[in-house]
Amino acid sequence: MADHLDEAKLFASFERYDEFVSLQNALLAVDLSVEPTCEDSDAENDLLRKLHMILAQFQEQSYLLDPYLEGLVIPAAECLRTHARARTTDPSVTSSRSRVGRLADLIYNYITFRGYKTITRFFPHEIADVTIAIDFMRLPDGPVAHPSQWSLRYVVLLWLSLVCRIPFDLEQFDEQGHRGRTSNTLEDTAKRYLDMAGLEREGAAVLLSRLYMRKDTKQQFSSFLEWSSSVLQESKEIFVSIGVLQVLCEFVKSGAPEETRAATPTLLEILEIVQKSEFLTSNTLVRKYRTKLLSRIGLRLVPPRANHYSMREARALEAAEHQRSQQRDDEDDEDDRDIPEEIETILQALFSCLQDKDTIVRWSAAKGIGRLSAHLPTDLSTQVLETVLGLFSIHAIAGASIYDMPSVAEATWHGACLAVAEMARRGLVHPTLLPQLLDWLPKALYFDIRKGAHSIGSNVRDAAAYVIWALARAQDALSLSPHAAKLGQSLVAVSLFDRDVSIRRAASAAFQEHVGRMGLFAHGIDVLRKTDFYSVSIRRNAFVTAAPQVAEHIEYRPGLIDHLISITLRHWDVAMRQLGAKSLRLICEIDIAFLGPSCVSRLALLLGSVHTTDIHGGLLALGELAEAYRTQFVPEGDEKRREIFGLIRHIPKDTILVPRNEQVLSATCSLIAVSITMQEVQQIQDQSSVPHWRYLVDQGLRHRGINAQEAAAAAMATVSSLTDCSVVVQRLIKEFNHGSPSLQQSLGHVLGVLDYDAHPHGLTEVVACLLASVSSECATKITNVEARRNCYLAIPKILANTAPRLAQHFRSRNVCDLFDALDSGLDDYTTDERGDVGSWIRIACIQGLTSIIEDLFRVSGNLPEFSTFLPPHRYHTAIGRILRQGVERLDNVRQISGECFLRILRLQLPAVECAEEWRVKGEALMQGLFLAGDHSTNWSVGEWLFPRAVRILQIPEYRRSLLTGFVMSVATRTGSTQRPASSSLAAYIQTLPLTASGPEYSLSGFAGDLVDWAQSNVTSNNVVVPVLQTFNVLLEADVLTRLPESQRGSACIEALSSISCKNVTRLKNVQRIQESMKIIVNLFTLPSVAKTCLPKIIEFLTHPYPRIRSSAAEYLYMVLQSKDLGWEPDEKVEEILLETEWSSGDVDKVKDMARRLVSELALGMNTM
């Protein structure tokens, strides 16, 4: 939690400056020429790690370090210079590679934190540093030469890029007779690292660009261009090609414009070479740097426009008239300017780059077009914008929707949007082109094309929102006002209904920008409050909460409804269609009488589509509208529902029943469930508006898909509330006993949801069928786990449905049978390849028992002889078994058990005589443990639960069941459950008295309960092994040392020893043998029974399984070394245990060594 708060914290200053300085001083104080010891190296690495963590903490607010950078970077850089000077002047000085590397890492952290341009200003830059840096970089045995020191090479190259800018001729550093040697050395050094894949290439590119900018070395740039051309023509090394382009980009960006203009023909030839090479253009970085170089050449060829005002600046100055007159003067001047012919070539290349497959290339081209357009005359920049807008129409088909475009259109539309946004934020969108632009933007906002199992277009939608945001910042309100209503509707719809949270937030930000700067959107502030950053962050909240609130404003209501019907309900993602249907219903409920009919007529068109997604979306929305008509109680509600029901006939039956169209079938059944009326049910099949609706429901019941089964069951539930379905139920029961597993699963749903209170529906046969299906003693028991679970789920639903007149529907014996069936389901521990699938049944039974108890308590006043419906002893037995599940090994089962138990604990007692018999035993203790605060969600956390739950062992009525659950948790392999369960049980047992005369729990009683349970299930490894594991945990924790002091405790130990050794050589379960061995060894540490257990150890040391023999010797050795036996074993014991090969095939030798070992142990015990 503390780390989370630190991440979210906003700082006002560099609060940890003093700590940071002290850590850095400690790191800089080391001697870089001495190799550190392992301890020193670990300490220095820890210092560097702490420094990095502090910098990372301020990464989001890096500007806070600006006042301190000089005092932080200079000492580190000075330390590197001092060492470099020593290495280059004194050959005897060596370098500690690890320490120099840590220093370079520290400086590199500064560079990544604040950028190399900021940090290199604090590097040493005296005249003498030129020679020092060059010589240090070229030391053959220096630390720079080691392959792992990439950060050191990067830092030194940046240092060289700084020192080579000193305002003195580099020839003064040359030796006599070697003119130009220094500059050549710098060039050769940088070129050597241009073919590196890491950051050294970037450092070398910066160094070369700075070198060629000097007046005394600029003549070398022409030779570099020739070398670059030859390198790119060979096209063998991609890293060298990237490095060359980086150098050229840096040079053109920062060099003199005159030099760029002079070299433009050569640069364009180089770019042409790159363009023609398939090898080079296949690399994204090459295409990116080519694009960047093109735009920078263009910027150098065309100087900026004089007195260029953006529309935003003009609006801020409130000088529109001044702007118009100024623009007229500027345009006259601009028309006289000569635009180089190369600009057209560059623009055409940039337009092509806007359609590149990679985002970074398109983004670079968009920025280049925006910057270059700001330099061009107004008429030319307008032509550029027209060309960019033309990109939208490349893949567009007249009259086609956005879904009909090919997937390759994504790159084109994204690049076009980015370019328009860059021009818009510079105020380059002419009002005459604004209508054309605003015609394309809504389409870009909805750009979402299905491609395989996913969709593409989120980047297009994000860029479109960026365009609209940029228009708000640079365009004048007068030109935007005619389009404000449509633009506002589009933005609101996207901010509420887009699939991606980033797009919803981007659209919300664009809407906010327009509200704040333009004020053209109706109810802007109120709508913005409902669609702010946080409101649209959660998709469901945006659809079902924010959208209906915005729809209260009639200006936005048509746009939202249109977007839902034409976009969202046709979306490829089924979750979007489901949420869209819910949102449409909530919006229509604002005025269902006016909005409902028009929406129904539009949705009917979707049912005639050839796309199943459209049909599914239409069915979902019609179902939601039918539900709205049913709940709104409008006068024509039944008639509208019948009209909606009749629309099902427009969908071909084959389309619904295609096996892969589970979604359509389930949506159809759901629509039947909410729209069918009494008139349709009473109609003869041929006279119904949908003659085949019964067949559709029947096919839904037989479908393998769970969604289709549940939807068909809901339809049957609705029909059962309108008419008697006894004949259908009889048929279903016959099919239930002999049908496929999927049909059994489905019919389990159906039998539970029928309205038995409205019509009988063969209730007696249904109950008998369900009981026979889940009974372990019945021959017709269902083997399919999911089907049995559904049967268990159906039982409480039936009782809840008939609860108002329970006594009329059921006899008390029937209710008890149903209650007992659920209780027996708590013992289902079925496992298969999916794991403990029986937990599904146990969860269903826990919830079912709780539901039945709640229903019976609620109607207790209407039940004669309530105790016969829910006998107190069965009630408390069920509570104990629920508590058992609440302390078992599965987190989700514990959580649900805890929630259900707390529901029972909070219940009011039944309104009958002797109601105290149904009061939860130990109620005060339970409330103190679990209801003292809001702990209902903590039952899945073992560390919280087990220390509390173990105290319930004080209650005799629930003790045996709870102890069973604890034993299972102690024996589990899940550490998060086993550790807290073991420690809590051991701590509780430690507090128990040895014996107790009353109902209080005692140590002897605890041991006796476990032994009795194991003896009654001695042939079941699922019981005996967990019991033995629990005893071992407690013996190892020394909490049973008092047990032999009582008569019952001695009997328990004797019985435990007997269980462990009985037929041990004939047992096949290795885990049981292992735990039995541990029991005997642990009992050997108890003085009162040590002599009895000692001979039994031989059975494990000589067991037929070699693994058991080795484990027994190893565990015995560990116990002898860690336990205080009251006597000291002889050294021969340790020698025998360690030197004997217990897993050897020589059984006679093993037996002889085992007897010798036992003899030595017995001798040691006798001398005690």
N, C-alpha and C positions, 0 to 999 in steps of 0.2 A: 504493500500500500504506500509505503514511504517513497519507494522508487517511482511509483506512478505519479505521486504528487510532485516529485522533483522534475519529472518530464514535462508536466503541465505548468510548471512555475515560470513566470515572467520576471526577468531580472531588471533592475534599474541601474546596476553598475557591476563592475567586475569584483564581486564580493569576496572571491577567494584569491585575491591578488597576493596577499602576504604569504599564504600557504604555497601558492604556485612559485613565488620567487624563492622561498626556502628550499623547495624540492629541486628547482632548476639549479640553484647554487650548489646543492649537494651533488648533482649529476655533473656539473661543469668542473667541480673541484678535483676530479680524478685525473691521473696522469695518462694521457693518450698514448704514450710510448711504452707503457708497461702492461703486460697481459694480466688480467685480473684472475683471482682464484675463483673457484666455483661459487663460494659464498658471496664474494664481492659481485660476481656477475649476476647472481640472482637478485641481490639487493639493488643493483643498478637497473636491471630490467624492471623491477618493481617500481622504482622511481619514475622510469619512463612511462610505465603503464598508468601510474597515477596522474602524471602530467597530461597524458592523452585523454584520460577520463574527464579531467577538469575542462580541457578544451572542448571536448564533445558536449559537455553540459551546456556550454555557451554557444554551440554551433549555430543555433537558430537566431542568436542575437550577437553575431560576431563583431559588429560595430562597437560593442561596449569595450572591446580591448584596444581600440585605436589610440586612446591617450597613453596606453601603457606599452605599445608595441616597441617603441624605440628602446625603452629600458629592458625589454625582454629579448628582442632579437639581436641587438648589438653584442651583448656578452657572448651569446652562442656563436655568432658569426666571427667574433674576435678570437674565440677559442679555436675555431677551425683555422683561421688565418695563422695564428701563432704556431699551431702544429704544422701547417703546410710550410711555413718559413723554416722551421727547424728541420723538416725532412729534406727540403731542397738545398739547404746550406750546409748541413752536417750529414755526411753519408753514414755515420755511425748510429744515427738516431733511427729507431724502428717505430712501427705503428702497431698498436693493438687494434686488430681488425674489428673486434666486437665493440670496443669503446668508441672508435671513430664512427662505426656504423650507427651506434646509438645517438651520437651527436648529430649525424646527418638525418636520422629519423626525427629527432626533435625539431630541426630546422624545416624538414619536409612537412611535419605536422602544422607548423606555422603557415607554410605555403598553402596547404590544402584548406586551412582554416580561413585565411584572409585573401588568398590569391597571390600569384607570384609577382604581379606588378606592384602590389603594395609592399610585400616583404623584401624584395630585392633592393628597395630604396635604402634599407638599413644595412646592406652588405658593405664591407670595406671597399673603398674605391680610390685609394691613393695611387700615385704613379708606380710605386714599387710593387703594388699588388698585381700588376700585369704579368711581370716575370714570375712572381710566386705562384699565381694561379695556373699559368701555362705549364711551368715545370712540374708542379704537383699533379696536374692532370696527366702528364706524360711519363711519370715515374714508372719504369718497367716492373718494379717490385713493390710499388705503392699499393695502398688499400683500394685506390680507384680501379686497379686492374682486376680485382677479384670479381667473379661473376655475380656474387650475392650483393655487392654494394651498389645496387642501382640507385638508391636514394642519394648516396654520396656523389655519384656521377651527375645526377640531375642537379643537385645543389651547386656543384662546382661549375657546371655549364652555365647556369644562371648567373653565377658570380662572374664568369668570363664575359657574359653578355653585358654586364654592367660596367666592368672595368675597361672594355674595349670602346666605351663611349667617352672616355676622357678626352678633353679638348686639346690634345697634343698629337703631333704626327707620330704614328707608330714606328716610323723609320728610326727615331732616336733610340728605340730599344734594340735595334739591330746591331749585330756585331760588325766590325769593320770588314768590308769586303763581302758582306752578305745582305745586301739591300733587299728589303721586302720579306726578310725571313720571318719576322714576327707575325705579319699579317697572313703569310702563307701557312705558318704553324697553326694559327687560330682556325684558318679555313680547313686545313687538313684534319685537325682534331674534331671539328664539328662534323665534317663529312663522314668521318669514321663511325659516328653514332647515328647517322641518318637511317641506317638499315636496322636499327634496333626496334623491337616490338614494344618496348616500355616507354616510360617517361623521358628516357634519355633522348629519344628522337625529338620530342617537343622542345627540350632544352637546347638541343643542337640547332633546331630551326630558328629559335629565338636568337641564338648567338650569331648564326649566319646572316639573318636579316639585319641585325644591328651592325654587323661588320660591313655589309654592303651599303649601308646608309652613310658611312663616313665619307668625307670628301676625298681623303687620301687613298681610299680603297675602292671607290665606286667603279673604277675601271675594271675591277675583277668581276663585277656583276655580269658583264657581257660574256666573259668566259664561263661563268657559272650557268648562264642560260644555254650556252652551247652544250656544256656537260649535261645539263638537265634534259635537253632534247635528245641526246644520245641515250641517256639512261631510260627515258620513257619509251623510246623506240624499241629498245631491246626487250623491255617489259618482262624481265625474268624475276626480279625481286619486288614484291608488292610493297614491302616496308620502305624501301628506298624511294619508290614512286610517291608514296604518301608523304615522306619527309620532304621531298623536293617541292611538292605542292604546298606544304605547310610553310616552307621558307618563302615561296613566292607570295603567299597570302599575307604573311607578316610584313614583307617588304612593301607590297603595294599599299597596305593599310597605313603604315607609319612612315614610308619614305617620301621623298619630295615628289610632288605631282609631275614636275617636269621630267624626272627620270622615268616615271611610269609611262608618261605619254610617249617618250622616246622609245621605250621598250615594248610598246603595245603590239606592234606587228609580230615580234618574236613571241610574246606571251600568248597571243591568239593562235600562233602556229603550234605552240606547245599544247594548248588546250585542244586543238584539232587533232593532234597526235593521240591525246588521251581519249578523245571521243571515238576515234576509229579503232582503238584497241579493245577487243572484247575481253581480254584478260584483265585490263585495268578497270573497265566500266562495270565489271561484275562485282567489284568491291565497293561497298557502301561509302567508306571514308573517302575513297578517291572521287566518287561522284559528288560527295559533299564539298570537298575542298575545291573541286573544279567549279561548282556552283558559286562558292564563296569568292573565288578568284575572279570569276566573270563579273559579279556584281561590284566588286571593289575596283576593277579596271574601269567599269562604266562610271563609277562615282568620281574617279580621278579625271576621266575625260570630260565630264560635264561639271562645271563649277555650280555651287548652290545658287538658287534664285535669290536675287536681292529683294529685301523687304517682303518676304513671303509670310503672310498671315494665315493661320488656320482659322476656320470658322469659329472654333471655340475661343480663340484669343480675341477675335473680333466681337463675339458676343459678350465676352468678359469686359471689353473696353467700351461696350455699348456704342460702337462706332461703325454701324453697318454702312452708313453713307460714305464714311471715310474709306471703308474697305472697298466698296464698289469703285470709287474714283481711283483709289490706289491701284486696284487690280487692272483698271483700264490703262493706266500709265505703264504698269509693269508689263502688261501684255504687249503693248507697243514696243517696249524695250526688248522683251523676250523674243518677239518675232524677228528681231534683227540679229539675234544670236545664231551662230552656225553650230548645228549639232553634228558631231562627227558621224561619219557613215558607220563606224564600228558599233554605234549604239544600237542600231537596228538588229545587227547580228547578235549582239549580246542579249537584247530583249527576247529575240526569238529562241535563243538557247535557254534563257530563264523560263520562258513559257513552257518549253518542253520539260524542264526540270520540275515544274509544278505538278507534272503527272507522273513523277518518279514513284517507284513502288515503296520507297523508304521514307518515313516521316521526316528524318533529319535533313534529307535532301530537299524535300518540299518546303520545309520550314525555312531553310537557308535561302531558297529561291524566292519565297514570299517576302522575306525581309529585304532581299536585294531589290526586288521590284518596287517595294514601298519606298525605300530610300532613293532609288534612282528616279522614281516618278516625282519625288519632291524636288529634284534638281531640274526636271524638264519643264518646258513651257506648258501653259495650261492646256492648250489644244492637244499637245502630244500626250500629256498625262491622262487626258480624257480618252484618247485613243487606246492607251494602255489598259485603262479600266474596261473599255468596251471589249477588248480582246480577252481579258480575264473573264468577263461575264459570258463571253462566247464559249468558254470551256464547259459551262454548265450544260450547254445544249448538245455537246458532242455525243453523249450516250443517251440523251433523252429522246423519247419517242412521242410523237404528237398524240395526245389523248390518253397516254398510258400513265399508270400510277408509278409511284416511286419503287414499288415492289417488282415492277417489270424490267427494271434496268439491270444490266450485267454487273457482276461483282467488281469488275475492273473499274467501274465508274467511281468506286470509293476513293481511289488515289486522286483522280481528276477533281472531284468535288471538294475533297479536303484541301488540295493545293489551291484551288480557286478561292475557297473561303478564307484561307490564311492570307492570300495576297490581297483580297478585298479588305480584310480587317486591317492589314498593315497600311493600306492606302487610306482607309477610313479614319484611322486614329491620327493621321497626318492632315486630315481635312481635305483630301483630294477627291472626294466623291462629289461630282458636279450634280446639282439639283435635277438636271434633266435626265440623268441616269438613275436617279434614286428609285423611281417607280419600277424600272426593270430589275434593279437589284432586289427590291422588296418583294417582287414576284417569285424570285428564286429562293429567298431565305426561308419561307415556310416549308418548302420542299426539303431544303437542307436540314431544317430542324427535325424533320420526320424521317430522315434517311436511315433506314434499317432494313438490310437485305439478309435473308436467310442463306447461310452457306454451310451445308452439312449439318452438324449437330450444334452449330452456334450461329451467330449473326455478326455482320460487319456493319460499320457505319457510326459507331459511337464517337470516333474522332471527327467525323464530318459534323455531327450534331454539336459537338463541343466547339468546333471552329465557327459554326454558324452563330452560336451564342456569343462568341467572341466578337464577331462582326457587329452584332446588334449592340453589344456593350461599347464598342469603339464608336459607333454612330452617335450614341448618346453623349460621348465626350467631345466630339468634334463637329457634329452637324448642328445646324440651327433649327430651332423649334418650328419655324414657319414652313420649312420644306418637309418636315416629318409629320406635321399635323394631319394632312389628309390620310395618312396611312396609320395613324396611331391606334385606332380601334382594332384593326386587323392584326397589327403587330402585337398589341397587348394580349389579345386572345391567344395568339400562337405561343407567346412566351409563357403565359399562365398555364396553358395546356401541357407544354413540355415540362415546366417546373413541377407539375403535379403527376404526370402520367408517364414520364420516360422511365425506361427500365433501369438505367444506370444512375446511381446516386450522384456521380460527378456531373452528369448532364443536368439533372434536376437542380443541383446547386448552381451550375453555370447559368442556366436560364433564370433562376431566381436572382442571381447577381446582376444580370443584364436588365431585368425588370426593375430592380432597385436603382440602378444607375439612371434609367430613364425617369423614374419617379422623382429622384432627387434633382436631376439637372433639367428635365424638360417639363414635367408636370402635366403631360398630355393624357396619361392613362386615367380612365374613370375609376374613382374610389381607390386611387393608387396606394395611399398610406394604409388603408384598411386591408386591401388585398395583400400588400407586402407583409403586413403583420401575420397574416394567415399562411403565407408561403415563404417564410424566412428560411435562413440557412438550416435551422434545427428542425423546423416543421416538415421540410421535404427530405430530410436525411433518411428517415425510415419509410420504406416504400409503402407499407400498409397504412401508416399514418397519413401519408400524402393522399392515398386513394380514398380512404373511408372517413377521414376526419377533415383534412384541409379542403379537399375538393367540394364536399357539400357546403362548407362554410363560404367558399368563394362563389359557389353557384347561387347563393342568396342574392348576389348582385346580378340583375337580369342582363346586364351588358355582356357578362362572361358566360352565361348559362348556355346559349346556343353553341358557342365554340367548344365548350367542354363536352357537351353531348355529342357533337359532331366528331370530335377527336376520339371519344370512346367507341363510337359505332364504326367509324371508318378506319381507325388505326388500332386501338387497343384490343378490341374484340376480334381482330383479324391477326393479332400478333402470333408469332411462331411459338412463344413461350406460354405454356398452359397456365402457369401461375399468373401471368399478366392478364390472360383472358378471364380468369376467375376473379381477380381483383377488379378488373374493369367492369364485370357484370355487377359486382357488389356496389361499386361506385355509381354506376348508372342508376341502380335502384334507389340509392340514397338521394341522388340529385332529383330523380323524378318524384320522390315522395314529398318534395317541397310543394309541388302542385300536380298530383297524380292525375287529376281529372283533365288537365290541359296537356301535360307533357306525355302522359302514358300512351294515348292512341297514336300519336305521331311516331313515337319510338317503336311501338309494336309494328307499325306498318314498315318502318325502315329495317327493323330486324328481320321481318319476314323475307325481305330480299336476300339476306345472307343465307337463308335456308336453301335457296335455289342455286347456290354457288357450287362449283365443281371441286372446291378446296375444302377438305374436311376441317381445317382450322376455322374457316369462316362459319361453317355449319355448327361447329362446337361452340364458338363464341356466341352465335345467335341463340342457340338453345340455352346456354347459361344465362344470358341476359333476359330471355323470355321467362325462364324459371324464376329469376329474381323479381321481375315485374309481376308475375302471377302471385308470388308470395306477398308483394307489396299490396296488390289488390285484395288479397285475403285478409291482411292485417289492418288495412286502412279503413275497412268497412264502408267503402263508397257505395252509393245506391246501385250502380251498374257493375259492381265488383264481380258477381257470379257470371254475368254475361260476358264480361271482358276475359275472365279466366277460361270460359268455354271457348271464346274466340281464339285465345292463345293455344288452348289444347288442340283445336282444329288445325292449327298450322303444322302440326306434326305430319299430316298427310302429304305435305309438299315435299317431304324428304323421301326419296326412294327407299323402300324397305331394304333393298340389297346394300345400300350405302350404310345404313345403320347396323346391319347384322354382319358386315365384313369382320372377320375375327380380329384384325389388327385395329379396328376402330372402337376400341374399348371406351375411349373418351366420349365419342358420339353416343354410344349406347347408354352409358351411365348418365350423360346429360339428358338424353331422351327420357329415361326412367325417372330422373329427378323432376323433369318438367311434368310428367304425368302425375307424380306424387303431389305437386303443389297446384296443378291446374284442373285436375279431374273433378267433376261435379256429380251430384246425384243423378241428374238427367242422363249423363253419359253412362253411368254405371247401370242404370235401369234400361237403357236402350238395348235392343237386340243387336247382335254383332253387325249385321249388314246395315242397320239404320244409324249406327254411331258415326260421328264425323271422322273418327279415326278407327275404322273397322278392325285393324290389326293391333290395337294397343295391348290387348291381353297377351298376344303372342310375343310382343316386344318385351313385356315384363317377364314372361316365362323364360325367354332367351337370356334376359339379364340375370335371372336366378341361376341359370346353368353356365354362365360365363366364368372363365377362370380368374378374371380380374376382380380384385377385392372391391374396387370402386364401383364396378358394374353391379356386383352382388349387393352392396349396401344400398345403392340407388334403387334397385329393383325391390329390395326389402322395404324401403321407405314408401315406394308406390303401393306395395301390398298393404302396408300399414294404413295408408290413406283409404284404400278401397275397403279395408276391413271395418273402418269407422262408418262406412256408408251402407254396407250390406253384409249379410251373413256369408262367410267364406268356408263353412264347414266342409262342403264337398271338396273344395280346393285343398283344404288342410288335410283331409283324409288321403288324397292323392299324394300330397307332399310327404306325408309320414311314410307311406309305402315306398316312395322313391328314396326317402331319407335312409331307410335301413339297407337298401341295396344299391344306392347310387355311387357315383364316383366321389373321391375325396373332395373335389372342388364343389360338387353339388351338395355334399354334406355340410361343407363350410357355409355355403349360401343359405341353406335351409335352416341352419342354426340361427342365422341372423333373422330370418323371417319369423320363425316360431316365437321369437322373443319380442317382436315389435307389433304383433297383431293387437287390435283393440278388443280385448276379451271383455271389457266392461260394457261395451256397446252391443256386442253379439257374442254368443258362446264360442263359436269357431272350433268346437270339439276340444274344449280346454282339458278335459280329463285325459283324452288320448294324447294330447300334446305333452302334458306333464309326465305321463307314463313313458312316452318316447324319449324325452330328455333324460329322465332318471335311468332308463335302460342304457342310454348311450354313454353315460359317464360312470356307470357302476362297474367296478372291477370284477364283480361276481357274475355279471350278466354276459351271456354269450354274444349279445349284439353290441357289446361295447365298441365304440369307435376307436380305431388305432391312430387316425390322423390327429396330430396335436392341435392344429388350427381349428378343426371341426369340434374337438372336445372343448377347446377354449370358448368357442362361440356358443356351445351348449351351456357352459357355465355362465356365460354372460347373459344368456336368455332367461335363466331362472330368476334373478332379482328383477329383471324388467317385467316379467309376468306378474310377480307379486306387487310391484309398484303400480302396475296398470290396474290390478284388481283390488288394491288396498282400500278404496272407499267402501266397497261392499265385500270385503274379504271373507267374512263368515258365510256369505251366500254362495261364494264360488268354491271355497275350500273347507275341508274339515281340518281340525287341528293336527290330525295325524299326517295329512298331506303336507302341511306347512313344515312339520318337523322333518319329514322325509327330504324335502327340498333343502332345508337348513343343514341336515346331516350330509347331503350330497356335496354341498359347498365345503363343509368342514373336512370331508374326506379328500377333497381336491387339494388341500394344503399339504398332503403327503406325496404329491406328484413331483418326482425329481427326474423325469424323463430327460435323457440326453441323446443327441445325435450329432452329426457332423457340424451342426450350427451351434452346438454348446448346450447349455442348460435350458432347453426349450420348455421344460416343465415349469420354469419361472413364469411363463406367460399364463399358465393355468393357475398357479398360486396367486399371482397378482389379481386375476379375475375373481378368484374365490375370496380373497381378502376384501376386495371392493364389494363383492356380492353380499358377503356376510354383513358388512357394515351397512349396506343399503337396506337389507331386510330388517336389521335391528332398528334402524331409524324409522322405517315404515311401520313396523309393529308397535313401536313406542308411540308413534304419532296417532295411530288409530286404536290404541289400547282401550280407550273408553268404550268403543263400539264392539269389542270382542268379548263374548261370554267365556269365562274361565280362561283368562289370558295366560295363566301359567301352563295350560296345555298347548298353547300355540308356541310359546317360547319358555320352556322349563328353565328355571334359574341355573341348574347345574350345567345344562348345555350352553347356556349363555356365557357362563364364566369359563367353561372349557374353550369356547370359541375365542374369548378374549385372550386366554393364555396362549392359544396357538397363534393368534395374530401377533402377540408379543414375541413369540418364538421367531416368526418371520422377521420381526423388527430388529433382531440381533443376529441374524444369520449373515452369510458372507457376501451376498450381492447387494451392491449399493442401492440400485433402483428398487429392489424388493423392500429393503429396509426403509427407504424414503416413503413409499406408498403405504407400507404397514404403519409407520409412525403417523402419517397424516390421517389414516383411517382410525387408528386408536384414539387420537386426540378428538376426532369427531364423536366417537362413542363417549369419551370422557366428558365432553361438554354437553351431552344430551340431558334433557330433563327426564326425570324418572317417569315410568308409565303411570297413567292415571288409574291405578287399581289399588286394591288393598294389598298390604304387605309389599309395597313398592320397594322397600329397602332391600329386598332380596335381589333386586337387579342393580343395586348400587355397586360400582366397580370397587373391588377389594383394594384396600389401601389407597382410597381416593385422595386423602390428604397428602400422602407421600407422592403420588403420581402428579398431582397438581403442583407440588413444590418442585418436582424434578423437571417437568416439561411445560408447565403453563405459567411459570413465574415471569417469563418474558416471551418474546416472539421466537420460539425455537422450532416451529413447525417445519422449517426447511433444513434442519441440521441433522436429521436422522441418517443421512447418507455419509456423514463425516464421522468416521470411527473415533477420532480423538475426542470429539464432543459427546458422542452417544454412550460409549461403553462405560466410562466412569459413572454415568448416571444410571444406565440400565442395570448394572450389576447390583444395585441396591434393591431392585425389585425382588431379588431372591429372598428378601425378608418376608414376602407374602406367600404363605404356604400354598394357596390355591393356584398360583401361577408358577410355582417354583420349578416343578418338573419340566414343563414345556419350555420355560425360559432357559433352564440349564441345558436342555438339548440344543437350543439355538446357539448358546455360548460355546458349547463343545465344537459345533460345526465351524464356528468362526475361528476358534483357536487352531483348528486343524487345517484351515484353508492355506493355500499357497500365496494368496494376495497379501502382500506386506502391509498395505494401508489398512487392512482389516485385522490381520493376524496380530500385529504388534500391539495396537491399543487394546484389543480383546484380551490378549494374554496378560499384559501388564495390569489391566483393570481387574481381571479375575484374581490374579495373584495377590494384588493389594487388598482386595476384599477378603479373600480367604485368610490372610494374615491377621485380620481383625476379628475373626470368628473365635468363639470359645471352643475348647476341645470337645466338650459335651454340653448338652442342654436338656433340661427335663421338660420344658414346655414346648410351644410351637416355634420358638426361636431356632434359627438355623445354627448348626455347629459344624466344626471341622469333620467330626466323625460322621455326621449326617450327610454332609456333602460327599465324602468319599464313598459312603454306603450307597447313595443314590447313583453315582457313576458306576460302581461295581455291579449293582443290581441291574442296571440298564445293559451293561456289557454281558452279564451272565444270561439274561433273558434273550439276547440276540447273539450268542456266542458264535454262531455259524455265519453271521453277516459281517463281512469286512467293512461295509459302509458304516457300521456302528462301532465295532471293536477298535478299528484303527483310530478314529477320532478320539475315543475315550483314552486309549493308550497314549496318544499324542498329548492330550490334555494333562494326564498324570505326569508325563515326562517334563512338560513345561513347568509344572508346579514343583516337581522334585528338583529340577535344576535351579529353581528360584529359592529353594530351601524353605518352602512354606508348609511342607508336610512332615517336618522333623518331629513334631509333637504327636503325630498320629499313633505310633506304637504305644503311647502311654495309656490309652484307653482300651478296654476290652473289645469294643466294636471296631475301633481303629485297627487293632491287631488282626482282627478277623478280616477286615477289608484288605490289609496288606497281604495276608495269606491268600485270599481269594484272587487278588491282583496277580500275585506270583504264579498262582495256578493257571490263570487265564493265559499268562505270558508263556509258560513253558509247556502247556498241554499240546502234545503232538507237534512240537515245533519242527521236528525233522521231516514231517510229512506235509507241512503247509506249503502252498504254492505261491502265495502272495508275498512278494519280497518286502513290500512296505510294512506289512503286518509283522513279519519276522524281524525287521530292523527295529520297529518300535518296541517289540517284545524284548529284544536284546537290551535296548536302552533302559527299559523298566527294571530288568534284573540288575544291570550295572548300577543304576541310580539307587535301587533299594540296598545294594551292597554298601553304600555309604552310610546307611543308618545302623548304628552299632547294635541295636537290639535284634536286627534280622540279618546282619552281615554274614554270620556263620551259616545261616540257612540258605542264603542266596549264592554263596561262594561256589558250592559244587555245581550249581545250575549254569554258571558261566561257561563250564566246559562244553555244554550242549551247543553253544553258539560259536565257541572257538574251534569246534570240530564239526561244524555244520556241513552238510554235503555241498552247499553253495559256497564257492571260494569268495565271492563278494561279501557274504555274511561274515565269514571268518576274518577277512581283512577289516571290515567295518567294526567288528566286535573288538579286535585288538586295538584299533585306532581310538575308539571311543573309550575303552577302558584306560588306555594311557592318558587320554585327556582328562578324564575324571580323577585319576590318581594324582595328576599334576596340579589340578585346580581346586580339589576339595580337601578340607581339613578332616582327616579320618580319625584323628586322635592317636595315630601311630604312624611311623615313617616306614614306607615300603623299602625293602632291601634293593640295592643297586642291581641285583640279579634280575629283579622283576622288570626293571626298565630295559636291561640288556636283552631279556627274552622277548619282550614286546617289540623292540625296535629291530632286532637282528633276525628274527624268525620270518621266513617267507610264508605267511599264512595262506596265501592263495596258491601255494605249491600243490602239484598233483600227488606228491608223496604224503598220503593221508596218515600213514602210520607215524611218520616223523612229526606231523602237525599235532596228532593226538598226544604223543609223548611230550612235546613241548608244552601243550596245554596243561597236562597233568603236573609237569614241573612248575609251571607258573602258579597253578592253584596251590601247590604245596608251599611254595615260597610265600604266597600271600597268607596262607593259613599260619605259617611259622611266624610271620610278622605280626599277625593278629594275636597270637598266643603270648608274644613277648610284651604286649601292650600293658 
